[in-house]
Each structure stands twice: as structure tokens, then as C-alpha cells.
Amino acid sequence: MIHYKTPAQIERIRQSALLVSKTLGMLARELKPGVTGLYLDRLAEEYIRDHGGIPGFKGLYDFPNTLCISPNDQVVHGIPTDKPFREGDIVSIDCGVLMNGYYGDHAFTFAVGEIEPETRQLLEETKNALYKGIEQMRTGRRVGDISHAIQQHAESFGYGVVRELVGHGLGRKMHEDPPVPNYGRRGSGKKIKEGLVLAIEPMINRGTPRIVQYPDGWTIKTADGQPSAHFEHDVAVVNGKPEILSTFYYIYDALGIASDEEDAYRKKPLILEKY
């Protein structure tokens, strides 16, 4: 069952999503060669709790940590470890927050120093695929339009689109209906209506779309060992159009990157608060 959100509920989700965004921005300043996932995980939990939130992943389905940290050929759901990151790694960090009764859920794949040009393109085009999907989130269209747009963009570069893992509705629960695959037919799936809130999250591999799971029961990696990228935004349908509730701008501010990629999906320009 899909739970459509009121404007007041959307604002609560926005506050949770923005705390995730600020957390990722803080982590962007810390992620460098020699840093470990467990160190980032401790920082994130402390930051979230200090700002009035509860780590949304820790304990959810018995997941043991605040962050899912998935380097290189890991797709998603990686458990943070004490292995230091190295120059040339890519690291997907997925973070959730529960605050005021509503969840935020947001992910970004970071480059650690200089990375291979082919891998940098994978990151850029996975993020571009995310925005292709967001553009389709309008009243009267269908979830399959989001899915098709993501798949079409990713596969035009020869990338593998993961089938087994999908985006989802978001609200009082971390995972609500409807599921949002990253592949599908245009015109298929649930109709998009006012008040729908989705976590849209392309998971795109440089090689095969096939995946395997680690014995830990959580970590998912590519079957061929090629890199994978993961980007996620929380998006609401407001006045018939997509409005992004999360932001990458805190990350970009930390990394010194200028971008206006989200501006078309906001009622007004986002003013970054101190974090």
C-alpha cells in the first residue's frame, strides 16, 4: 500500500534527508587515503545523534552499523571495516536517519584521490541516470517511466543495471511501497500521484549486472569484480513535479565543487546551513 504524504509530512522527511546530507558532507571532508570505514562510521553516528537524529540503519533488519560503506566492486550494504582506503578507490556511502518519526535515506559514491578515467565516467553517468529518473517523477506518469529512464541512460554506456536491488517509497518506514526498479518498461507500474515520496537509487556496474553476496549476509558485490556506483536522492511529488528533499551540495561544498544540478528540482535555491 502506498502512503501519500501531506505537505507537513514531506517537510519532516526533508529535515531527516537534510541531516543525512549534512552527515555525508561532513564525511566528505574526512574520506582520504588511510582512513577506515569504521572511523567514518563512528563519526557519522556521533554527528547524527548530536543533531537530534537516530541512525536509521543501525539495528534495522539487524544491520550492525550506522553506514553502509561499499568500496570498489561492492555494490551496496557493505559493513564498515578497519581496512584503510587507498588512493584510487571509490567508496559508496549510504546513510539513513530517523528524526521526528520520519526517515531520510541518501547515498553518494566518492572518489578517493585520483581514479581511473573509466571509473570516473561510471560515477558521473550513474549520477546522471539518477537525474534522468527524477525527471520522470511527475503526476500522471508511472514508476516504470523512472525505471526505464535510468536503464536507458546506463545501458547506453554499456553498463550493467543491477536487477535484484531497487529504490523504494520512504516515510515512517525506511522501505515503503512502491518498489522502484532501475530497469523497466515505460508506462508500466504504479501511477505517480501528488504526495508520493521515493528514494530513487541507481546501482550501476561497469561490467555485468550480475551480483553475489558475501557470507556476512549483507555485502553485495559485482560478479565480475568490476567497480560499481550508487547514488540516491529522496524526492517528493509537489505540485505535480519532482522536488528533491536531500542534497549533494554539502558534499560539493566540502570538495570545492560548483554545481547547479539540483536547482531545477527545488522551489527555491538551497542555502547551506553550517554543519
C-alpha positions as a LaTeX table, in Angstrom:
\begin{tabular}{lrrr}
\hline
Residue & $x$ (\AA) & $y$ (\AA) & $z$ (\AA) \\
\hline
Met1 & 0.00 & 0.00 & 0.00 \\
Ile2 & 1.35 & 3.43 & $-0.95$ \\
His3 & 1.23 & 6.15 & 1.71 \\
Tyr4 & 0.94 & 9.56 & 0.06 \\
Lys5 & 2.35 & 12.36 & 2.21 \\
Thr6 & 0.88 & 15.68 & 3.27 \\
Pro7 & 2.98 & 18.85 & 2.92 \\
Ala8 & 3.73 & 18.72 & 6.66 \\
Gln9 & 4.92 & 15.12 & 6.40 \\
Ile10 & 7.08 & 15.95 & 3.40 \\
Glu11 & 8.75 & 18.69 & 5.44 \\
Arg12 & 9.58 & 16.18 & 8.18 \\
Ile13 & 11.11 & 13.82 & 5.63 \\
Arg14 & 13.05 & 16.77 & 4.22 \\
Gln15 & 14.56 & 17.51 & 7.64 \\
Ser16 & 15.65 & 13.88 & 8.05 \\
Ala17 & 17.02 & 13.80 & 4.50 \\
Leu18 & 18.98 & 17.02 & 5.05 \\
Leu19 & 20.56 & 15.63 & 8.21 \\
Val20 & 21.76 & 12.69 & 6.10 \\
Ser21 & 23.06 & 15.18 & 3.52 \\
Lys22 & 24.96 & 17.14 & 6.18 \\
Thr23 & 26.39 & 13.89 & 7.54 \\
Leu24 & 27.67 & 12.94 & 4.09 \\
Gly25 & 29.13 & 16.42 & 3.69 \\
Met26 & 30.98 & 16.03 & 6.97 \\
Leu27 & 32.28 & 12.62 & 5.86 \\
Ala28 & 33.44 & 14.06 & 2.53 \\
Arg29 & 35.97 & 16.16 & 4.44 \\
Glu30 & 37.28 & 13.07 & 6.25 \\
Leu31 & 37.46 & 10.50 & 3.46 \\
Lys32 & 41.06 & 10.20 & 2.25 \\
Pro33 & 43.74 & 7.52 & 1.86 \\
Gly34 & 44.49 & 5.82 & 5.18 \\
Val35 & 41.03 & 6.41 & 6.70 \\
Thr36 & 38.93 & 3.37 & 7.60 \\
Gly37 & 35.24 & 2.67 & 7.24 \\
Leu38 & 34.88 & 2.05 & 10.97 \\
Tyr39 & 36.30 & 5.51 & 11.69 \\
Leu40 & 33.76 & 7.11 & 9.34 \\
Asp41 & 31.00 & 5.04 & 10.88 \\
Arg42 & 31.80 & 6.30 & 14.38 \\
Leu43 & 31.91 & 9.90 & 13.17 \\
Ala44 & 28.55 & 9.54 & 11.43 \\
Glu45 & 26.77 & 8.04 & 14.42 \\
Glu46 & 28.08 & 10.75 & 16.74 \\
Tyr47 & 27.15 & 13.51 & 14.27 \\
Ile48 & 23.61 & 12.21 & 13.73 \\
Arg49 & 22.90 & 11.82 & 17.44 \\
Asp50 & 24.41 & 15.23 & 18.24 \\
His51 & 21.99 & 16.79 & 15.73 \\
Gly52 & 18.83 & 15.20 & 17.11 \\
Gly53 & 18.57 & 12.16 & 14.90 \\
Ile54 & 18.84 & 8.39 & 15.28 \\
Pro55 & 20.96 & 6.33 & 12.86 \\
Gly56 & 18.35 & 4.85 & 10.56 \\
Phe57 & 20.30 & 1.77 & 9.52 \\
Lys58 & 21.77 & 0.65 & 12.84 \\
Gly59 & 19.67 & $-2.28$ & 14.02 \\
Leu60 & 17.35 & $-2.12$ & 11.01 \\
Tyr61 & 16.88 & $-5.75$ & 9.96 \\
Asp62 & 19.78 & $-6.34$ & 12.43 \\
Phe63 & 22.30 & $-4.34$ & 10.37 \\
Pro64 & 25.22 & $-3.67$ & 12.77 \\
Asn65 & 26.35 & $-0.16$ & 11.77 \\
Thr66 & 25.29 & 3.42 & 11.05 \\
Leu67 & 26.67 & 3.46 & 7.49 \\
Cys68 & 26.69 & 1.05 & 4.60 \\
Ile69 & 30.18 & 1.50 & 3.14 \\
Ser70 & 30.81 & $-0.28$ & $-0.16$ \\
Pro71 & 34.21 & 0.24 & $-1.84$ \\
Asn72 & 35.16 & $-0.57$ & $-5.44$ \\
Asp73 & 33.38 & $-3.75$ & $-6.60$ \\
Gln74 & 30.97 & $-3.73$ & $-3.67$ \\
Val75 & 27.55 & $-2.56$ & $-4.83$ \\
Val76 & 25.67 & $-1.84$ & $-1.58$ \\
His77 & 25.20 & $-2.94$ & 2.05 \\
Gly78 & 28.91 & $-3.14$ & 2.84 \\
Ile79 & 29.74 & $-3.44$ & 6.54 \\
Pro80 & 32.39 & $-0.90$ & 7.63 \\
Thr81 & 35.80 & $-2.43$ & 8.37 \\
Asp82 & 39.20 & $-1.38$ & 9.71 \\
Lys83 & 40.83 & $-1.73$ & 6.27 \\
Pro84 & 42.25 & 1.66 & 5.19 \\
Phe85 & 41.06 & 3.18 & 1.94 \\
Arg86 & 43.70 & 3.71 & $-0.73$ \\
Glu87 & 44.33 & 6.26 & $-3.45$ \\
Gly88 & 42.25 & 5.29 & $-6.48$ \\
Asp89 & 39.43 & 3.62 & $-4.54$ \\
Ile90 & 35.80 & 4.53 & $-4.99$ \\
Val91 & 33.60 & 4.33 & $-1.91$ \\
Ser92 & 29.81 & 4.29 & $-1.84$ \\
Ile93 & 28.44 & 5.60 & 1.46 \\
Asp94 & 24.75 & 5.04 & 2.15 \\
Cys95 & 23.27 & 6.64 & 5.27 \\
Gly96 & 19.86 & 6.77 & 6.91 \\
Val97 & 18.37 & 8.97 & 9.64 \\
Leu98 & 15.19 & 8.69 & 11.71 \\
Met99 & 14.04 & 12.02 & 13.10 \\
Asn100 & 10.59 & 13.32 & 14.13 \\
Gly101 & 9.11 & 9.97 & 13.15 \\
Tyr102 & 10.29 & 10.01 & 9.52 \\
Tyr103 & 13.26 & 8.59 & 7.64 \\
Gly104 & 15.82 & 10.10 & 5.30 \\
Asp105 & 17.92 & 7.78 & 3.08 \\
His106 & 20.67 & 9.08 & 0.86 \\
Ala107 & 23.85 & 7.81 & $-0.86$ \\
Phe108 & 26.88 & 9.05 & $-2.80$ \\
Thr109 & 29.86 & 7.31 & $-4.36$ \\
Phe110 & 33.12 & 9.12 & $-3.58$ \\
Ala111 & 36.47 & 9.06 & $-5.35$ \\
Val112 & 39.48 & 8.66 & $-3.06$ \\
Gly113 & 42.09 & 10.83 & $-4.73$ \\
Glu114 & 42.67 & 10.23 & $-8.44$ \\
Ile115 & 40.72 & 7.38 & $-10.00$ \\
Glu116 & 40.75 & 5.75 & $-13.44$ \\
Pro117 & 39.00 & 7.80 & $-16.16$ \\
Glu118 & 36.69 & 4.87 & $-16.94$ \\
Thr119 & 35.63 & 4.66 & $-13.31$ \\
Arg120 & 35.13 & 8.42 & $-13.06$ \\
Gln121 & 32.82 & 8.20 & $-16.06$ \\
Leu122 & 30.88 & 5.40 & $-14.32$ \\
Leu123 & 30.32 & 7.69 & $-11.33$ \\
Glu124 & 29.24 & 10.63 & $-13.48$ \\
Glu125 & 26.85 & 8.65 & $-15.64$ \\
Thr126 & 25.31 & 6.80 & $-12.69$ \\
Lys127 & 24.57 & 10.20 & $-11.13$ \\
Asn128 & 23.22 & 11.42 & $-14.45$ \\
Ala129 & 20.99 & 8.34 & $-14.61$ \\
Leu130 & 19.60 & 9.32 & $-11.20$ \\
Tyr131 & 18.53 & 12.71 & $-12.54$ \\
Lys132 & 17.07 & 11.11 & $-15.66$ \\
Gly133 & 14.87 & 9.07 & $-13.35$ \\
Ile134 & 13.95 & 12.03 & $-11.14$ \\
Glu135 & 12.80 & 13.99 & $-14.21$ \\
Gln136 & 10.10 & 11.36 & $-14.81$ \\
Met137 & 8.60 & 11.65 & $-11.31$ \\
Arg138 & 5.54 & 13.70 & $-12.31$ \\
Thr139 & 1.82 & 13.23 & $-11.72$ \\
Gly140 & 0.18 & 11.06 & $-14.34$ \\
Arg141 & 3.34 & 9.19 & $-15.22$ \\
Arg142 & 4.26 & 5.78 & $-13.85$ \\
Val143 & 7.05 & 4.26 & $-11.80$ \\
Gly144 & 8.15 & 2.35 & $-14.89$ \\
Asp145 & 8.93 & 5.67 & $-16.57$ \\
Ile146 & 11.51 & 6.36 & $-13.83$ \\
Ser147 & 12.91 & 2.86 & $-14.17$ \\
His148 & 13.09 & 3.00 & $-17.97$ \\
Ala149 & 14.88 & 6.37 & $-17.98$ \\
Ile150 & 17.56 & 5.10 & $-15.59$ \\
Gln151 & 18.07 & 1.87 & $-17.52$ \\
Gln152 & 18.18 & 3.54 & $-20.91$ \\
His153 & 20.82 & 6.03 & $-19.82$ \\
Ala154 & 23.04 & 3.49 & $-18.04$ \\
Glu155 & 22.87 & 0.87 & $-20.77$ \\
Ser156 & 23.67 & 3.45 & $-23.46$ \\
Phe157 & 27.20 & 3.44 & $-21.95$ \\
Gly158 & 27.36 & $-0.35$ & $-21.84$ \\
Tyr159 & 26.92 & $-0.55$ & $-18.07$ \\
Gly160 & 25.17 & $-3.30$ & $-16.14$ \\
Val161 & 21.99 & $-2.32$ & $-14.27$ \\
Val162 & 21.53 & $-4.30$ & $-11.07$ \\
Arg163 & 18.14 & $-6.07$ & $-11.07$ \\
Glu164 & 17.88 & $-7.56$ & $-7.60$ \\
Leu165 & 18.09 & $-4.29$ & $-5.62$ \\
Val166 & 15.67 & $-1.38$ & $-6.04$ \\
Gly167 & 14.64 & 2.03 & $-4.78$ \\
His168 & 11.54 & 2.43 & $-2.65$ \\
Gly169 & 8.94 & 4.61 & $-1.03$ \\
Leu170 & 10.02 & 6.50 & 2.08 \\
Gly171 & 8.26 & 7.83 & 5.16 \\
Arg172 & 7.52 & 6.48 & 8.62 \\
Lys173 & 9.27 & 3.32 & 7.46 \\
Met174 & 12.61 & 3.15 & 5.70 \\
His175 & 11.20 & 0.93 & 2.98 \\
Glu176 & 7.65 & 1.58 & 1.83 \\
Asp177 & 5.73 & 0.85 & $-1.35$ \\
Pro178 & 6.19 & 1.20 & $-4.23$ \\
Pro179 & 9.43 & $-0.53$ & $-5.18$ \\
Val180 & 11.38 & 1.47 & $-7.77$ \\
Pro181 & 13.50 & $-0.79$ & $-10.02$ \\
Asn182 & 16.31 & 0.74 & $-12.05$ \\
Tyr183 & 15.08 & $-1.06$ & $-15.15$ \\
Gly184 & 11.66 & $-1.45$ & $-16.70$ \\
Arg185 & 9.13 & $-0.56$ & $-19.38$ \\
Arg186 & 7.88 & 2.95 & $-19.98$ \\
Gly187 & 4.22 & 3.22 & $-18.96$ \\
Ser188 & 4.35 & 0.29 & $-16.51$ \\
Gly189 & 3.99 & 0.22 & $-12.74$ \\
Lys190 & 2.05 & 2.34 & $-10.26$ \\
Lys191 & 0.76 & 5.73 & $-11.35$ \\
Ile192 & 2.61 & 8.68 & $-9.82$ \\
Lys193 & 0.41 & 10.97 & $-7.71$ \\
Glu194 & 0.77 & 14.12 & $-5.61$ \\
Gly195 & 2.47 & 13.46 & $-2.26$ \\
Leu196 & 4.44 & 10.41 & $-3.36$ \\
Val197 & 7.90 & 10.27 & $-1.77$ \\
Leu198 & 10.55 & 7.97 & $-3.24$ \\
Ala199 & 14.16 & 7.09 & $-2.59$ \\
Ile200 & 15.48 & 6.73 & $-6.14$ \\
Glu201 & 18.85 & 4.96 & $-6.21$ \\
Pro202 & 20.56 & 3.66 & $-9.34$ \\
Met203 & 23.08 & 0.88 & $-8.66$ \\
Ile204 & 25.14 & 0.58 & $-11.82$ \\
Asn205 & 28.09 & $-1.72$ & $-12.59$ \\
Arg206 & 30.89 & $-1.08$ & $-15.06$ \\
Gly207 & 30.58 & $-4.67$ & $-16.24$ \\
Thr208 & 27.97 & $-7.37$ & $-15.74$ \\
Pro209 & 24.72 & $-6.60$ & $-13.93$ \\
Arg210 & 25.09 & $-9.87$ & $-12.02$ \\
Ile211 & 25.85 & $-9.70$ & $-8.30$ \\
Val212 & 26.87 & $-12.05$ & $-5.49$ \\
Gln213 & 26.52 & $-11.80$ & $-1.72$ \\
Tyr214 & 29.28 & $-12.15$ & 0.87 \\
Pro215 & 28.97 & $-14.80$ & 3.59 \\
Asp216 & 28.28 & $-11.96$ & 6.07 \\
Gly217 & 24.72 & $-11.92$ & 4.70 \\
Trp218 & 24.89 & $-8.22$ & 3.84 \\
Thr219 & 27.65 & $-7.15$ & 1.47 \\
Ile220 & 26.73 & $-7.28$ & $-2.22$ \\
Lys221 & 29.48 & $-7.20$ & $-4.87$ \\
Thr222 & 29.67 & $-7.43$ & $-8.65$ \\
Ala223 & 30.04 & $-10.95$ & $-10.01$ \\
Asp224 & 32.97 & $-9.97$ & $-12.26$ \\
Gly225 & 34.90 & $-7.78$ & $-9.82$ \\
Gln226 & 34.31 & $-4.60$ & $-11.85$ \\
Pro227 & 33.54 & $-1.34$ & $-9.99$ \\
Ser228 & 30.00 & $-0.34$ & $-9.07$ \\
Ala229 & 28.47 & 3.09 & $-8.35$ \\
His230 & 25.46 & 4.06 & $-6.24$ \\
Phe231 & 23.75 & 7.44 & $-5.94$ \\
Glu232 & 20.48 & 8.13 & $-4.11$ \\
His233 & 18.14 & 11.08 & $-3.62$ \\
Asp234 & 14.88 & 11.42 & $-1.67$ \\
Val235 & 12.26 & 13.01 & $-3.93$ \\
Ala236 & 8.65 & 14.15 & $-3.40$ \\
Val237 & 5.93 & 14.99 & $-5.89$ \\
Val238 & 4.92 & 18.59 & $-5.06$ \\
Asn239 & 2.50 & 20.48 & $-7.30$ \\
Gly240 & 2.80 & 17.69 & $-9.80$ \\
Lys241 & 6.58 & 17.89 & $-10.17$ \\
Pro242 & 9.64 & 16.29 & $-8.55$ \\
Glu243 & 11.17 & 18.13 & $-5.63$ \\
Ile244 & 14.47 & 16.83 & $-4.23$ \\
Leu245 & 14.43 & 16.68 & $-0.43$ \\
Ser246 & 18.05 & 15.57 & 0.05 \\
Thr247 & 21.09 & 17.34 & $-1.44$ \\
Phe248 & 24.58 & 16.62 & $-2.67$ \\
Tyr249 & 25.52 & 20.27 & $-2.20$ \\
Tyr250 & 27.03 & 19.72 & 1.27 \\
Ile251 & 29.34 & 17.14 & $-0.32$ \\
Tyr252 & 30.21 & 19.50 & $-3.16$ \\
Asp253 & 30.86 & 22.33 & $-0.68$ \\
Ala254 & 33.30 & 20.08 & 1.21 \\
Leu255 & 35.06 & 19.05 & $-2.00$ \\
Gly256 & 35.13 & 22.51 & $-3.60$ \\
Ile257 & 32.85 & 21.51 & $-6.49$ \\
Ala258 & 30.50 & 24.03 & $-8.13$ \\
Ser259 & 27.18 & 22.58 & $-9.31$ \\
Asp260 & 23.63 & 23.63 & $-10.09$ \\
Glu261 & 22.39 & 20.15 & $-10.99$ \\
Glu262 & 19.63 & 20.12 & $-8.32$ \\
Asp263 & 18.34 & 23.66 & $-8.78$ \\
Ala264 & 15.65 & 22.73 & $-11.30$ \\
Tyr265 & 14.10 & 20.43 & $-8.68$ \\
Arg266 & 13.74 & 22.95 & $-5.84$ \\
Lys267 & 11.10 & 25.57 & $-5.07$ \\
Lys268 & 13.86 & 27.98 & $-4.13$ \\
Pro269 & 17.68 & 27.88 & $-4.08$ \\
Leu270 & 19.10 & 25.84 & $-1.22$ \\
Ile271 & 21.03 & 27.86 & 1.35 \\
Leu272 & 23.59 & 25.64 & 3.01 \\
Glu273 & 23.44 & 25.79 & 6.78 \\
Lys274 & 26.54 & 25.48 & 8.91 \\
Tyr275 & 27.19 & 21.84 & 9.69 \\
\hline
\end{tabular}
